[in-house]
Structures are given as structure tokens and as C-alpha cells.
Amino acid sequence: MATTIFTNGRIYTGDPQHLFVEAIVVKDGIVHDLGTHADMTLQWGQSDVQIVDLQGKTATPGLIDSHLHLGWLGLTFQQLDLSKATSKDEMLFLIKQKAEQTAPNEWIQGFGWDENLFVGGGGIPTIEELDLVAPHCPLLLSRICGHANLVNSKALELSNYHPDMAVPAGGVIVHDPATGKPTGMLLETASNLITPHIPKPSYETLKNALRGSVSYALAHGLTGAHTEDCRDLGGLIQTYRLYDELINGENLALRCNLLVYYTSLPELRETQMRAGYGNHHVNIGAVKIFADGALGRRTAYLSAPYADDATTSGYPVHEQEALTELVRQARELEMPIAVHTIGDKALEMVLDSLDQFSPVAYRDRLIHTQILRPDLLDRLALPHRIADIQPRFLAGDFPWVIDRVGEERMQYSYIWKTMMEKGIICAAGSDTPVEPIDPLLGIHAAVTRKAPGDTHGGYLPHEKLTMQEAIHLFTLGSATVTGEDHLKGTLTRGKFADMTVYSHDLFSMDPDALLETKIEMTVIGGQVCYSR
């Protein structure tokens, strides 16, 4: 049996029986023993045992991102990066620069624009402005949230757009009220009118993109990821194949739970794959559904109008009956669901649908749950339901979200401490590429309730989490989502030897020092998969 001792560290186990140890003994990928450096090396330090000196560094159980999109992330690496644009003019300049290097009729895809970061006003680029900088190239430019896209006239032309075209349910083509013509803004599923006309990337292109994002995740300390990729990687069967070839075949090792977008339900029936299918590195997760959109473009579904636009409360992606039908189809296959719910009305709809069905072996997850009316808390606090939260959203959404939601409603928004105190099982992720993949940024947001560089005491400071609570969300919390808390999430005898090692001591430093902390090592099953 292969044995390795990770020693000379400050190892936080997450297990209250022995919260901090100096050394961990790993046999065949499993935590075999743990304790002091002296005891572990005395008992297990034979000549054939490998010793990994942590050099006094701090380690925790391996960090697990409970909700992200590795396939989408990999593809964004190949697209025009608009995330750094701080004005409309800068965004248009980047597009023009790219268009000048692009052949006629060749698509330009971009990602990451956020009008909330634009200084000096100016608003969002109009279709006329997009036509001016890229007259010969069709554009599809995704907002940072992924719930809104900008297109130019060339994109509409190549997509055979006409004014009477039917828009997919849950989508909106925004029109200029004065002219009745498209503004170039497509909300939610309206982008489905455009995407079929964009040439599909080859299998090898997808594989290279995914290989890059998996390696990127490992370099950021992740040992596990719950990822939704069927829409980006060509459906369930191809998505599973890509992960199997990379994770198992190429030994990239990252433990990946694959959410299945609801349009791939026929593939689930065909393959008879179910939640848990696979192995401990690649397995099938829940059925992914969208209940609403996002707060940025006011498409999240609220129970009362937006504070800064009384004409809208957002809207659901699926009406109640259709949503219930999707849950029913998932339950026929004994599958849990994972539903994007940002607004309180969307969450209420999902809970109303779920209440009509018995739980299955794996927990249902409510993703984001950003706005939680008090009457919804108890309905969420059930052992077969998980709140899958994204702490980093706080850094991206404040302060503009206060105007969007209103002061009164803010009192029950982003309330992670309250949720945990109410007994709601919580896990944490990044939703990358919507937010950066770095889990330390999520932990920083959970602990400080502010964005990097802010000097105030935090938004809703009574909702701050302790360092241990925040790390719990990214370790045992995320393992509990998939029913794997008996296998990972803490460094306990008999569990996988998955660890993340840091340059700083997370438990003794000022929380703002998280922003300077580096990942020193990522260990999966006792194997060092990344080292700085």
C-alpha cells in the first residue's frame, strides 16, 4: 500500500474531535491516521514512505465549488474579454479592435461586460454603435451574469431575424419604444434565436477548453467542482465523455459532479444514467433548471416590483405548471433537481412545485437563493434541501443592488448567517465565469461582507460568517450536497485525502489578507495535483 505523510503543517481538519493537527498519514488516497509530527513520523515513517513537508503552511480539507461552469469558463478563455471595460467607449474600442482582425461574417463572441462598472455614464452600447464598430462581423456579447446578451444587426441578419419571429419562453428581445426596432439586447432564452447560427466548436476545441479550465481550477485550490456544462459541451453524453477522458483518462483528478441541463432529460432516459452514476472523480448530479434570471437586468422574479423600476417584478423562465412538469419528469427518473432561483417569487414557485413530490436519494438544491422572504426560510430548512449560495455575488452586486431591491427587502437578502442559524444546509460556489473562480474571494466576501478595497464595516455586518463557517461552506457543505459527506469535506480517518494548502494562516490573520493569500498546493486522494 502506497503511504505518504503530509507533515510539519497547521492542518485544519474540520472535524471537531481533532480540529488542528500537524500531520496526516495517507494510504492509497485515504486518510489513515493523523496527529502530531512526532507521533506520525515515529509510527509510520518507514524508509519506503514518502514525506511531504508542508513547511509550516496551513491546510484545510479540499475546497469544493458547489456551482460553476467549467465548460463555459474554458470557452471564455477563447473569447473577447470585456470584463475589464470600465466604460461604454472602452467596450466599443475592444470590439472594434477585435473586428479589425476578423474576417467578414466570422462571429465574434465576447463575455463579461457589466454596465454597473461603467464610469461617467453612457449606458449600454446600442445596436447602432455596435454596427459602427463591427459592421461586417456578427456579434454575440454576453453580460457578466450570462442572462443578457448584446447583438448587432449582422448577427440578427445571419440569424434570419424578423419582427414576427417567435421568442422562446422566458426570453425577451428588447425593442426601442420609439422606433419599435431591436436595441440589440436579448434577455434570457432569447439568445437561443442566435446561438444555433454560430458554428459549433470541434470536439478537440471543447476538450482543450475544458482541459484549461480544469487545470485553472486546480491552481486555485479546488479539489472538487459541481459543474453545469451540457449546454456548452454538446449535451450529456458528450459532456460525460469529455470529463471521463480528461479526469480519469489523463488523471487530472479534479472531482467533478456533472449537473444535467433539463433539455438533456431524453439522454438521461436513453443512457439510464442517474445521480451518482460514475466514480469518485466524475459522476452525474442533479437536473438543472432555471426559475428566473438575474438582478442586474431585472429579470430575477420578485414578489413585488423592483425598487428602482416599479413597472416590473421580473418574470419566471417557466410558468408554474411547466416548472412542476419538469420536476415531475426528473422525479420519474428518481433525479434530484438543481434550480437557479434568485428572486423570492421564483423560490416560492420552486418550493410549490417541489412540495408536490417526495424527495429522492439525493438532495434538491436551490441555487443562489439571494432574496429570502422570512416565510420561505422554514420551507427551505428541510434535510433534503440545500441552499447553494455564491458569497462572491455580494462583492459584485453591492452597492447597486440596494437601489434595485430597496432597503426593506435588503434585510432578507444575502442572509447567509441567518440561513445557517435557521438550520438550512448551505454550500458555496462561485458560479464562474460569472464571478472569479478563486474560492478565497468567496470566503473573503462571506467573512467581511464587502468587496476587495472597500474600507467600510461590511454590508449587513450581522450576517458575517466566521472563518470556520465560511470554510465549512466550501468543504463539508459542498460535500453534503451530493451525499458525499461520508467521503470528503473533512480530514477524518477513512475519508479521501483531499487538501488545499495556503501561503498564509487563514485562522490567525486579518481576513483582508485573504486577498494576498496564494494556493501553495492542491492535493486530491493524496496526490499533489498542483504545486506553486
C-alpha positions as CSV (number, residue, x, y, z in Angstrom):
1,M,0.0,0.0,0.0
2,A,1.4,3.4,-1.0
3,T,1.8,5.6,2.1
4,T,2.5,9.4,2.3
5,I,2.9,11.6,5.3
6,F,1.9,15.2,5.0
7,T,3.6,16.8,7.9
8,N,5.0,19.9,9.6
9,G,1.9,21.9,8.9
10,R,-1.0,23.6,10.6
11,I,-3.8,21.3,9.3
12,Y,-7.4,22.3,10.0
13,T,-9.4,19.1,9.7
14,G,-12.9,20.4,10.0
15,D,-13.5,17.5,12.4
16,P,-14.3,18.8,16.0
17,Q,-12.7,15.7,17.5
18,H,-9.3,16.9,16.4
19,L,-9.7,20.3,14.8
20,F,-6.0,21.0,14.2
21,V,-3.2,18.5,13.6
22,E,0.4,18.7,12.4
23,A,0.5,15.6,10.2
24,I,-1.8,13.3,8.2
25,V,-0.9,9.8,7.0
26,V,-2.4,8.8,3.7
27,K,-2.7,5.3,2.4
28,D,-4.0,4.6,-1.1
29,G,-5.6,8.0,-1.2
30,I,-7.4,7.7,2.1
31,V,-6.7,9.5,5.5
32,H,-5.3,6.6,7.5
33,D,-4.0,8.5,10.6
34,L,-3.4,12.0,11.9
35,G,-1.8,13.7,14.8
36,T,1.5,15.4,15.8
37,H,4.5,15.4,13.6
38,A,6.5,13.4,16.1
39,D,3.8,10.7,16.6
40,M,3.0,10.2,12.9
41,T,6.7,10.1,11.7
42,L,7.6,7.7,14.6
43,Q,4.7,5.3,13.8
44,W,4.6,5.5,10.0
45,G,7.9,7.0,8.8
46,Q,9.5,3.8,7.3
47,S,12.1,4.1,4.6
48,D,9.6,3.5,1.8
49,V,7.1,6.2,3.0
50,Q,7.0,9.5,1.1
51,I,7.3,12.6,3.2
52,V,5.7,15.8,2.1
53,D,6.9,18.7,4.2
54,L,4.3,21.5,4.4
55,Q,6.9,23.8,5.8
56,G,4.6,25.2,8.5
57,K,1.9,26.1,6.0
58,T,-1.8,26.0,6.8
59,A,-4.0,23.3,5.1
60,T,-7.7,22.6,5.1
61,P,-10.0,19.9,3.7
62,G,-10.0,20.3,-0.1
63,L,-12.2,23.2,-1.3
64,I,-15.2,22.2,-3.4
65,D,-17.0,24.7,-5.6
66,S,-20.7,23.8,-5.3
67,H,-21.8,25.6,-8.5
68,L,-19.8,26.7,-11.6
69,H,-19.5,26.2,-15.3
70,L,-16.1,24.8,-16.2
71,G,-17.0,24.2,-19.9
72,W,-18.3,27.8,-20.3
73,L,-15.2,29.1,-18.4
74,G,-12.9,27.3,-20.8
75,L,-14.7,28.7,-23.8
76,T,-14.5,32.3,-22.4
77,F,-10.7,31.9,-22.4
78,Q,-11.1,31.8,-26.2
79,Q,-13.5,34.8,-26.4
80,L,-13.1,38.6,-26.3
81,D,-12.7,39.5,-22.7
82,L,-15.0,42.5,-21.9
83,S,-14.8,42.2,-18.1
84,K,-12.2,44.9,-17.7
85,A,-14.1,47.5,-19.7
86,T,-14.9,50.4,-17.4
87,S,-16.9,52.5,-19.9
88,K,-19.1,52.1,-22.9
89,D,-16.4,53.7,-25.1
90,E,-13.7,51.2,-23.8
91,M,-16.0,48.3,-24.5
92,L,-16.7,49.6,-28.0
93,F,-12.9,50.1,-28.6
94,L,-12.2,46.5,-27.6
95,I,-14.9,45.3,-30.0
96,K,-13.6,47.5,-32.8
97,Q,-10.1,46.2,-32.3
98,K,-11.2,42.6,-32.5
99,A,-13.4,43.3,-35.5
100,E,-10.4,44.8,-37.4
101,Q,-8.7,41.4,-37.0
102,T,-11.7,39.4,-38.0
103,A,-12.9,38.3,-41.5
104,P,-16.3,39.3,-42.8
105,N,-19.2,37.1,-41.5
106,E,-17.0,35.5,-38.9
107,W,-18.6,35.5,-35.5
108,I,-17.1,37.5,-32.6
109,Q,-18.2,36.2,-29.2
110,G,-17.4,38.2,-26.1
111,F,-18.0,37.8,-22.4
112,G,-18.0,39.8,-19.2
113,W,-19.4,43.3,-19.8
114,D,-21.1,44.9,-16.8
115,E,-22.7,48.3,-17.2
116,N,-22.6,48.7,-13.4
117,L,-18.8,49.1,-13.7
118,F,-19.0,51.9,-16.3
119,V,-17.9,55.2,-15.0
120,G,-19.1,58.5,-16.4
121,G,-22.5,57.2,-17.6
122,G,-23.1,56.5,-21.2
123,G,-25.2,53.4,-20.7
124,I,-25.0,50.1,-22.6
125,P,-23.9,50.2,-26.3
126,T,-26.8,50.5,-28.7
127,I,-27.2,48.3,-31.8
128,E,-26.2,51.3,-34.0
129,E,-23.0,51.7,-32.0
130,L,-22.2,48.0,-32.3
131,D,-22.9,48.2,-36.1
132,L,-20.5,51.1,-36.4
133,V,-17.5,49.3,-34.8
134,A,-18.2,45.8,-36.3
135,P,-20.3,46.3,-39.5
136,H,-19.0,43.1,-41.2
137,C,-18.9,40.7,-38.2
138,P,-21.8,39.3,-36.3
139,L,-21.5,39.8,-32.5
140,L,-22.8,37.9,-29.5
141,L,-21.6,39.6,-26.4
142,S,-22.7,38.0,-23.0
143,R,-23.2,40.1,-19.9
144,I,-21.2,39.0,-16.9
145,C,-24.3,37.3,-15.4
146,G,-25.0,35.3,-18.6
147,H,-28.6,36.4,-18.5
148,A,-28.3,39.1,-21.1
149,N,-26.6,39.4,-24.5
150,L,-25.9,42.1,-27.0
151,V,-26.0,41.5,-30.7
152,N,-25.5,43.7,-33.8
153,S,-27.5,43.9,-37.0
154,K,-25.2,41.4,-38.7
155,A,-26.0,38.8,-36.1
156,L,-29.7,39.4,-36.5
157,E,-29.4,39.2,-40.3
158,L,-27.4,35.9,-40.2
159,S,-30.0,34.5,-37.7
160,N,-32.9,35.3,-40.1
161,Y,-34.5,37.6,-37.6
162,H,-37.8,39.2,-38.5
163,P,-40.2,41.2,-36.3
164,D,-42.8,38.4,-36.1
165,M,-40.3,35.8,-35.0
166,A,-41.5,33.7,-32.0
167,V,-39.3,34.2,-29.0
168,P,-38.5,31.2,-26.8
169,A,-40.5,31.0,-23.5
170,G,-38.8,33.1,-20.8
171,G,-36.9,35.3,-23.3
172,V,-37.2,38.9,-24.4
173,I,-36.0,40.8,-27.4
174,V,-35.8,44.3,-26.2
175,H,-37.2,46.9,-28.6
176,D,-36.9,50.7,-28.7
177,P,-40.3,52.0,-27.7
178,A,-39.9,55.0,-30.1
179,T,-38.9,53.0,-33.2
180,G,-40.1,49.5,-32.4
181,K,-36.8,48.2,-33.6
182,P,-34.5,45.9,-31.7
183,T,-32.0,47.6,-29.4
184,G,-29.5,44.7,-29.7
185,M,-30.4,43.5,-26.1
186,L,-31.5,39.9,-25.7
187,L,-32.7,38.7,-22.3
188,E,-32.6,35.2,-21.0
189,T,-33.6,32.5,-23.6
190,A,-33.9,35.0,-26.5
191,S,-30.3,34.3,-27.2
192,N,-31.4,30.8,-28.4
193,L,-32.5,32.5,-31.6
194,I,-28.9,33.4,-32.3
195,T,-26.7,30.6,-30.9
196,P,-27.8,27.9,-33.4
197,H,-26.3,30.0,-36.2
198,I,-22.9,30.2,-34.6
199,P,-20.5,27.4,-35.9
200,K,-20.1,24.8,-33.2
201,P,-16.6,24.3,-31.9
202,S,-14.9,20.9,-32.7
203,Y,-14.6,18.2,-30.1
204,E,-10.9,18.9,-29.7
205,T,-11.6,22.6,-29.3
206,L,-14.0,21.8,-26.5
207,K,-11.5,19.3,-24.9
208,N,-8.7,21.8,-25.0
209,A,-11.0,24.5,-23.4
210,L,-12.1,22.1,-20.7
211,R,-8.6,20.9,-20.0
212,G,-7.6,24.5,-19.5
213,S,-10.4,25.3,-17.1
214,V,-9.8,22.1,-15.0
215,S,-6.2,23.0,-14.7
216,Y,-7.2,26.5,-13.7
217,A,-9.5,25.1,-11.0
218,L,-6.7,23.0,-9.6
219,A,-4.4,26.0,-9.5
220,H,-7.0,27.9,-7.4
221,G,-7.1,25.2,-4.8
222,L,-10.2,23.3,-5.8
223,T,-10.3,19.6,-5.3
224,G,-14.0,19.3,-6.3
225,A,-16.4,21.1,-8.6
226,H,-20.2,20.8,-9.2
227,T,-20.4,21.9,-12.8
228,E,-23.2,22.5,-15.3
229,D,-21.9,22.2,-18.9
230,C,-24.4,20.3,-21.1
231,R,-25.3,23.5,-22.9
232,D,-21.7,24.4,-23.7
233,L,-20.2,21.0,-24.3
234,G,-22.7,19.4,-26.7
235,G,-25.2,17.6,-24.5
236,L,-25.0,15.0,-21.7
237,I,-23.3,12.1,-23.5
238,Q,-20.5,14.2,-25.0
239,T,-20.1,16.2,-21.7
240,Y,-19.6,13.0,-19.7
241,R,-17.2,11.6,-22.3
242,L,-15.1,14.8,-22.2
243,Y,-14.8,14.7,-18.4
244,D,-14.1,11.0,-18.4
245,E,-11.3,11.3,-20.9
246,L,-9.7,14.3,-19.1
247,I,-10.3,13.5,-15.4
248,N,-10.0,9.7,-15.5
249,G,-8.0,9.2,-18.7
250,E,-5.5,12.0,-18.3
251,N,-5.5,11.8,-14.5
252,L,-6.4,15.5,-14.0
253,A,-8.0,14.1,-10.8
254,L,-10.5,17.0,-10.0
255,R,-13.6,15.5,-8.5
256,C,-16.5,16.7,-10.8
257,N,-20.2,16.3,-10.2
258,L,-22.0,17.0,-13.5
259,L,-25.3,18.8,-13.4
260,V,-27.6,17.8,-16.3
261,Y,-29.5,20.7,-18.0
262,Y,-33.1,19.8,-18.3
263,T,-33.1,19.7,-22.1
264,S,-30.8,16.6,-21.8
265,L,-33.5,14.6,-19.9
266,P,-34.0,12.4,-23.1
267,E,-30.3,11.5,-22.9
268,L,-30.8,10.5,-19.2
269,R,-33.6,8.2,-20.2
270,E,-31.6,6.8,-23.2
271,T,-28.4,6.1,-21.2
272,Q,-30.1,5.2,-17.9
273,M,-27.5,7.5,-16.2
274,R,-28.8,8.6,-12.8
275,A,-27.5,10.8,-9.9
276,G,-24.3,9.1,-8.6
277,Y,-23.5,7.3,-11.9
278,G,-19.8,7.2,-12.5
279,N,-16.9,7.1,-10.0
280,H,-15.5,9.3,-7.3
281,H,-13.9,11.6,-9.8
282,V,-16.6,12.0,-12.4
283,N,-20.3,11.4,-11.6
284,I,-23.7,12.6,-12.5
285,G,-25.5,15.2,-10.4
286,A,-29.0,16.8,-10.4
287,V,-31.2,18.1,-13.2
288,K,-30.5,21.8,-13.7
289,I,-33.5,24.2,-14.3
290,F,-33.8,28.0,-14.4
291,A,-36.7,29.5,-12.5
292,D,-35.7,33.2,-13.2
293,G,-33.0,35.5,-14.3
294,A,-30.7,37.9,-12.6
295,L,-30.9,41.2,-10.6
296,G,-28.6,43.1,-12.9
297,R,-31.1,43.3,-15.8
298,R,-34.1,43.0,-13.5
299,T,-35.0,39.5,-14.8
300,A,-34.9,37.9,-11.4
301,Y,-38.5,37.2,-10.4
302,L,-39.6,39.2,-7.3
303,S,-42.9,39.1,-5.3
304,A,-43.1,42.9,-5.6
305,P,-41.8,45.4,-8.2
306,Y,-38.2,46.5,-8.3
307,A,-37.5,49.5,-6.1
308,D,-35.8,51.3,-9.0
309,D,-38.4,50.3,-11.6
310,A,-42.0,49.9,-10.4
311,T,-43.1,48.7,-13.9
312,T,-41.5,45.3,-13.4
313,S,-41.1,42.5,-10.9
314,G,-39.0,40.4,-13.3
315,Y,-40.5,37.3,-14.7
316,P,-40.3,33.5,-14.5
317,V,-38.5,31.4,-17.0
318,H,-41.2,28.7,-16.7
319,E,-44.8,29.2,-15.6
320,Q,-45.8,27.2,-12.5
321,E,-47.4,24.3,-14.4
322,A,-44.4,23.9,-16.8
323,L,-42.0,24.1,-13.9
324,T,-43.9,21.4,-12.0
325,E,-43.9,19.3,-15.1
326,L,-40.1,19.5,-15.3
327,V,-39.8,18.4,-11.7
328,R,-42.2,15.5,-12.4
329,Q,-40.0,14.4,-15.3
330,A,-36.9,14.5,-13.1
331,R,-38.7,12.6,-10.4
332,E,-39.8,9.9,-12.9
333,L,-36.1,9.2,-13.3
334,E,-35.5,9.4,-9.5
335,M,-33.4,12.5,-10.1
336,P,-32.9,15.5,-7.8
337,I,-33.2,19.0,-9.2
338,A,-30.9,22.0,-9.0
339,V,-32.8,25.2,-9.7
340,H,-31.5,28.7,-10.3
341,T,-33.6,30.9,-8.0
342,I,-32.5,34.5,-7.3
343,G,-35.8,36.3,-6.6
344,D,-38.1,35.4,-3.7
345,K,-41.1,34.8,-6.0
346,A,-39.0,32.3,-8.1
347,L,-38.0,30.5,-5.0
348,E,-41.6,30.3,-3.9
349,M,-42.6,28.8,-7.2
350,V,-39.9,26.2,-7.0
351,L,-40.8,25.2,-3.4
352,D,-44.5,25.0,-4.5
353,S,-43.5,22.5,-7.2
354,L,-41.2,20.5,-5.0
355,D,-43.8,20.2,-2.3
356,Q,-45.9,18.1,-4.7
357,F,-43.2,15.3,-4.9
358,S,-41.4,13.0,-2.5
359,P,-37.7,13.5,-2.0
360,V,-35.3,11.2,-3.7
361,A,-32.0,9.7,-2.5
362,Y,-30.0,12.9,-3.4
363,R,-30.8,16.3,-2.1
364,D,-32.5,19.0,-4.2
365,R,-30.5,22.2,-4.4
366,L,-31.8,25.8,-4.6
367,I,-29.1,27.8,-6.3
368,H,-28.3,31.4,-5.4
369,T,-31.4,32.0,-3.1
370,Q,-30.4,35.7,-2.9
371,I,-33.7,37.1,-1.7
372,L,-35.5,35.1,1.0
373,R,-38.7,36.3,2.5
374,P,-39.0,35.2,6.1
375,D,-41.9,32.8,5.3
376,L,-39.7,30.9,2.9
377,L,-36.9,30.1,5.4
378,D,-38.7,27.3,7.2
379,R,-39.7,25.8,3.8
380,L,-36.1,25.7,2.8
381,A,-34.8,24.3,6.2
382,L,-35.6,20.7,5.4
383,P,-32.9,17.9,5.4
384,H,-33.5,17.0,1.8
385,R,-33.0,20.6,0.5
386,I,-29.8,22.6,0.1
387,A,-29.2,26.3,-0.4
388,D,-26.4,26.6,-2.9
389,I,-25.1,30.1,-2.3
390,Q,-22.5,32.3,-4.0
391,P,-20.9,34.6,-1.4
392,R,-18.8,36.4,-4.1
393,F,-22.1,37.8,-5.6
394,L,-22.1,40.2,-2.6
395,A,-18.8,41.8,-3.9
396,G,-20.2,42.1,-7.4
397,D,-23.7,43.2,-6.6
398,F,-23.2,45.9,-3.9
399,P,-23.9,48.8,-3.7
400,W,-26.1,49.0,-6.8
401,V,-28.3,46.1,-5.7
402,I,-29.5,48.2,-2.7
403,D,-31.3,50.6,-5.2
404,R,-32.5,47.7,-7.2
405,V,-34.1,45.7,-4.3
406,G,-34.8,48.5,-1.8
407,E,-33.7,49.0,1.8
408,E,-36.6,47.0,3.3
409,R,-36.1,44.0,1.1
410,M,-32.4,44.1,1.6
411,Q,-33.0,43.0,5.2
412,Y,-33.8,39.5,3.9
413,S,-31.3,39.4,1.0
414,Y,-27.8,37.7,1.1
415,I,-28.6,36.5,4.6
416,W,-26.2,33.5,4.9
417,K,-25.7,33.7,8.7
418,T,-29.4,33.7,9.3
419,M,-29.9,30.8,6.9
420,M,-27.3,28.7,8.7
421,E,-28.7,29.6,12.1
422,K,-32.2,28.5,10.9
423,G,-30.8,25.1,10.1
424,I,-30.7,25.4,6.4
425,I,-28.0,23.2,4.9
426,C,-25.7,25.5,2.9
427,A,-23.0,25.0,0.3
428,A,-20.9,27.6,-1.5
429,G,-19.7,28.1,-5.0
430,S,-18.5,30.8,-7.4
431,D,-20.8,30.5,-10.5
432,T,-17.6,31.1,-12.5
433,P,-17.3,32.6,-15.1
434,V,-20.0,34.9,-13.7
435,E,-17.6,35.6,-10.8
436,P,-13.9,34.7,-10.4
437,I,-13.2,31.0,-9.7
438,D,-10.9,31.8,-6.7
439,P,-12.6,30.4,-3.6
440,L,-10.6,32.7,-1.4
441,L,-12.6,35.6,-2.9
442,G,-15.8,33.8,-1.9
443,I,-14.5,33.2,1.6
444,H,-13.4,36.8,1.9
445,A,-16.9,38.0,0.9
446,A,-18.6,35.7,3.4
447,V,-16.3,36.8,6.2
448,T,-16.1,40.5,5.5
449,R,-19.3,41.3,3.7
450,K,-17.5,43.7,1.4
451,A,-15.6,43.9,-1.9
452,P,-11.8,44.0,-2.1
453,G,-10.6,47.5,-1.5
454,D,-13.7,48.6,0.5
455,T,-12.9,50.2,3.8
456,H,-16.4,50.1,5.5
457,G,-17.5,47.6,8.1
458,G,-19.4,45.4,5.6
459,Y,-22.9,45.3,4.2
460,L,-25.4,43.8,6.7
461,P,-22.5,43.2,9.1
462,H,-24.6,41.0,11.4
463,E,-24.6,38.4,8.6
464,K,-20.8,38.0,8.6
465,L,-19.6,34.4,8.9
466,T,-16.6,33.2,10.9
467,M,-13.6,31.8,9.0
468,Q,-14.6,28.3,10.1
469,E,-18.2,28.8,8.9
470,A,-17.0,30.1,5.5
471,I,-14.6,27.2,5.0
472,H,-17.4,24.8,6.0
473,L,-19.5,26.1,3.1
474,F,-16.7,25.2,0.6
475,T,-15.8,21.9,2.2
476,L,-18.3,19.8,4.2
477,G,-21.3,21.9,3.0
478,S,-20.5,21.2,-0.7
479,A,-19.8,17.5,0.0
480,T,-23.2,17.3,1.7
481,V,-25.0,18.5,-1.5
482,T,-24.1,15.3,-3.3
483,G,-24.4,13.0,-0.4
484,E,-20.7,12.5,-0.2
485,D,-20.1,14.0,3.3
486,H,-19.1,10.5,4.5
487,L,-16.3,10.5,1.9
488,K,-15.0,14.1,1.9
489,G,-15.4,17.6,3.4
490,T,-13.4,16.9,6.5
491,L,-10.0,15.3,7.0
492,T,-11.1,12.3,9.0
493,R,-9.9,8.8,9.1
494,G,-11.4,6.8,6.3
495,K,-12.2,9.8,4.1
496,F,-10.4,10.9,0.9
497,A,-7.1,12.7,1.5
498,D,-8.2,15.9,-0.3
499,M,-6.4,19.1,0.9
500,T,-5.8,22.7,0.0
501,V,-2.6,24.3,1.3
502,Y,-2.2,28.1,1.7
503,S,0.6,30.6,1.9
504,H,-1.0,32.3,4.9
505,D,-2.6,31.1,8.1
506,L,-6.4,31.6,7.4
507,F,-7.2,31.3,11.1
508,S,-4.9,33.9,12.6
509,M,-4.7,36.6,10.0
510,D,-6.8,39.7,9.2
511,P,-9.5,38.5,6.8
512,D,-8.4,41.1,4.2
513,A,-5.1,39.1,4.0
514,L,-7.1,36.5,2.1
515,L,-6.7,38.8,-0.9
516,E,-2.9,38.3,-0.7
517,T,-3.0,34.6,0.1
518,K,-1.8,32.1,-2.5
519,I,-2.6,28.5,-3.1
520,E,0.6,26.5,-2.4
521,M,-0.7,23.0,-3.1
522,T,-3.8,21.2,-4.2
523,V,-3.9,17.5,-3.0
524,I,-6.5,15.0,-4.3
525,G,-6.5,11.5,-2.9
526,G,-3.0,12.1,-1.5
527,Q,-1.7,13.1,-5.0
528,V,-0.2,16.6,-5.3
529,C,-2.1,17.8,-8.4
530,Y,-0.9,21.4,-8.2
531,S,2.1,23.0,-6.5
532,R,3.1,26.7,-6.8
